[in-house]
Amino acid sequence: MDINGWLAGGGGWLTLALVNAGLAEQKNRTRLGWFLGSLILGPVATFLIVVWSPAGDR
């Protein structure tokens, strides 16, 4: 499978969700929740993670 087929098949979306999970952890948010949310929201979730302030200490 070539790279264009992989990206069109959702590989890019999955990669973005993994990156968002890492970003969420840095902002003291749940990795699993943001990973699953990113599978649905994609780039919108990335925007929200970046602009929202970090969560308070748990």
MINUGU-743299 format. One line per 4 residues: number of its first residue (from 1); their letters; for each residue x, y, z of N, C-alpha, C. Coordinates in steps of 0.2 Angstrom, whole numbers, plus 5000, padded with zeros to 4 digits. Example, Ala and Ser with C-alpha at 12.3 -4.5 7.8 and 13.67 -1.06 7.14 Angstrom:
2
1 = AS = 5066:4972:5039:5062:4978:5039:5066:4984:5039; 5064:4989:5035:5068:4995:5036:5064:5000:5039;
This chain:
58
1 = MDIN = 5004:4994:5000:5000:5000:5000:5004:5006:5000; 5003:5011:4996:5007:5017:4995:5005:5022:5001; 5009:5027:5002:5008:5032:5007:5001:5035:5007; 4999:5037:5000:4993:5040:4999:4987:5036:5001;
5 = GWLA = 4987:5030:5000:4982:5025:5002:4981:5024:5010; 4987:5024:5013:4988:5024:5020:4984:5030:5023; 4986:5036:5021:4983:5042:5024:4976:5043:5023; 4974:5041:5017:4967:5041:5015:4963:5036:5019;
9 = GGGG = 4966:5030:5021:4963:5025:5025:4962:5027:5032; 4965:5032:5035:4964:5034:5042:4970:5034:5046; 4976:5032:5042:4982:5032:5046:4984:5039:5049; 4983:5044:5045:4984:5051:5047:4980:5053:5053;
13 = WLTL = 4974:5051:5053:4969:5052:5058:4971:5049:5065; 4973:5043:5064:4976:5039:5070:4982:5042:5073; 4987:5044:5068:4993:5047:5071:4991:5054:5074; 4987:5058:5072:4985:5064:5075:4982:5062:5082;
17 = ALVN = 4978:5057:5083:4975:5055:5089:4980:5054:5094; 4985:5050:5092:4991:5048:5096:4995:5055:5099; 4996:5059:5094:4999:5065:5096:4995:5069:5101; 4989:5070:5099:4984:5073:5104:4984:5070:5111;
21 = AGLA = 4985:5064:5111:4985:5060:5118:4991:5063:5122; 4997:5063:5118:5003:5066:5121:5002:5073:5123; 5000:5077:5119:4998:5084:5121:4994:5085:5127; 4989:5081:5127:4984:5081:5133:4987:5079:5139;
25 = EQKN = 4992:5074:5139:4995:5072:5145:5000:5078:5148; 5003:5082:5143:5007:5087:5145:5003:5093:5149; 4997:5093:5147:4992:5098:5150:4988:5095:5156; 4990:5090:5159:4987:5086:5164:4980:5084:5163;
29 = RTRL = 4979:5082:5157:4972:5079:5155:4973:5072:5153; 4967:5068:5153:4967:5061:5152:4969:5059:5145; 4974:5055:5144:4977:5053:5138:4971:5049:5134; 4968:5044:5137:4963:5040:5134:4957:5044:5132;
33 = GWFL = 4955:5048:5136:4949:5053:5134:4950:5057:5128; 4956:5060:5128:4958:5064:5122:4960:5060:5116; 4962:5054:5117:4964:5050:5111:4957:5048:5108; 4952:5046:5112:4946:5044:5109:4942:5050:5106;
37 = GSLI = 4942:5056:5110:4939:5062:5107:4943:5064:5100; 4949:5063:5100:4953:5065:5094:4951:5060:5088; 4949:5054:5089:4947:5050:5084:4941:5053:5080; 4937:5056:5084:4930:5059:5082:4931:5066:5079;
41 = LGPV = 4935:5070:5083:4935:5077:5082:4942:5079:5077; 4947:5075:5078:4953:5076:5074:4956:5083:5075; 4957:5087:5070:4961:5093:5071:4957:5098:5076; 4951:5098:5076:4947:5102:5081:4950:5100:5088;
45 = ATFL = 4951:5094:5090:4953:5092:5096:4960:5095:5097; 4964:5095:5092:4971:5098:5093:4971:5105:5095; 4966:5109:5091:4966:5116:5093:4963:5117:5100; 4959:5113:5102:4956:5114:5109:4962:5112:5114;
49 = IVVW = 4966:5107:5113:4971:5105:5118:4976:5111:5118; 4978:5114:5112:4983:5119:5112:4980:5126:5115; 4974:5128:5114:4972:5134:5117:4969:5134:5124; 4967:5128:5126:4964:5128:5133:4970:5128:5138;
53 = SPAG = 4969:5131:5144:4975:5131:5149:4975:5124:5152; 4981:5123:5155:4982:5116:5158:4977:5115:5164; 4975:5109:5165:4970:5107:5170:4974:5108:5177; 4970:5109:5182:4973:5110:5189:4976:5103:5191;
57 = DR = 4980:5104:5196:4983:5098:5199:4978:5093:5202; 4979:5087:5201:4974:5082:5203:4976:5079:5210;
